[in-house]
Amino acid sequence: MSKQFAVIGLGRFGSSVARTLFEMDYEVLGIDEDEERVNDAIEHVTHAVVADTTDETALREIGIRNFDVVVVAIGADIQASILTTLQLKELGVKKIVAKAQNERHGQVLYKVGADRVVFPERDMGIRVAHNLISTNVLDFIELAEDYSVAEVVVSNKMVGKTLRQLDVRAQYGVNVIAIKSGDKFNIAPRPDDVIAANDILVVIGNNMDLKEFEEQA
């Protein structure tokens, strides 16, 4: 069954995460106190609701516990961000990813129950969305609107095979531009290079091709 996501706070960062997940065919609930923001987001999420997420009753009515991951992307209101994270933790949400304004805010978010804290200056919404849906993707860097670089942990079925045997370009339309093996970084991998367990492939390609590679490779 596909993961279900809720994004609380539909400002620039939150709407970026929500839209990216939705475009990748995941079920996404968008939540904001601002009705105008909710209306703007309706076409880019599965469902969108107006709610005060510092209110436990409102969160219960939304059924927030049913979501696999909840992203707290509340903007300038640090108090609302902390209270929302605390409520989500107390309600038993499986995974909480919260946006922080600064290091101190981030420390508090971890203390009240966030599983992961992100800083928008360092973590683009698109990169966060990719990391949420794929455990084997360590990093994701958008180069253009539909072209990106991703770091992907090799799967068991890749181990012991050469790049030529894997032929990811023919199968998935992506190119391996480097291989990380522990502390070693091979920036010019050869077709006969053998993939080892725990290697990381740095691949470049169209976003749809990368998604297919991440899911099936």
PyMOL commands that set and color helices and strands:
alter all, ss='L'
color gray80, all
select helices_A, chain A and resi 12-23+35-44+56-62+64-66+78-90+103-112+125-133+156-158+163-166+168-172+207-216
alter helices_A, ss='H'
color red, helices_A
select strands_A, chain A and resi 4-8+27-32+47-50+69-72+95-99+116-118+137-144+147-153+175-181+184-186+200-206
alter strands_A, ss='S'
color yellow, strands_A
deselect
rebuild
show_as cartoon
